[in-house]
Amino acid sequence: MHIDNEPIPRLHPIKWNNPKIDCSGFVELAAPDQPLENSFSDSMARRYSGIGGTVDDTALSDLLWHSSYCHPAGQTGRFDRPWYHSFPPAAAGLHSLGILCIPIQDQPISIYDRKAHRLNLLPNTEDARNENAANVRELANAKHGSTLQFFADPNELESCYENSTSLLWRDSGALATAISFVAAASGLTSVVLGRIGTKIIRIAGLDVPYLGFGAVHIGTPRSRPTSNEGL
């Protein structure tokens, strides 16, 4: 899939069928009690790209809500598809990227449902956990924390745009930036990983047509930087 060709909106969108993912259950998440209150400058001063410790369930839920949750716009958007609002922008407001949550520690591996704020649990994922742990240790020397692996069915955007792949990578960069910003505002660490991640989502049970589109590893700082330390 080339990314050097300019995307072109289709005058007549192609029908797209959302592939089914088999899940073993789900966990409803609660919206945060309070909004993020740090200013942009305070958050950037606190941004910490070091690796950290285990992220508990509440911290993960709050991070996902502030950085990734898609609020329904209540109207049809471009291409006659449902339109959503979220912190990071997305092509046509579709927010095609999914988030596979892979804790290194013994917590369930799940897919974050960005449009329902819940975790859809995946069965038989220990091989994916082990593969991800080895990869994150190699890339970032991390032994704790959680990886947020992005994935998508490229056919969704391709049904609306010709040459749509560059749009997915643009959306991936925007989502990674949003997660890193919210992590900083929440006092968490974040590292954008230099990987695509298709192999890991395959091991987790996400088959073709899904592909990986990058990842961010988050953690709880063992030693939080002061506001003057920066990166």
Buried (B, 14 or more C-beta within 10 A) or exposed (E): EEEEEEBEEBEEBEEBEEEEBEBEEBEEBEEBEEEBEBEEEEBBBBBBBBBBBBBEEEBBBBBBBBBBBBEEEEEEEEBEBBBBBBBBEBBBBBBBBBBBBBBBEEBBBBBBBBBEBBBBBBEEBEEBBEBBBEBBEEBBEBEBBBBBBBBBBBBBBBBBBEBBBBBBBBBBBBBBBBBBBBBBBBBBBBBBBEBBBBBBBBBBBBEEEBBBBBBBBBBBBEEBBEEEEEE
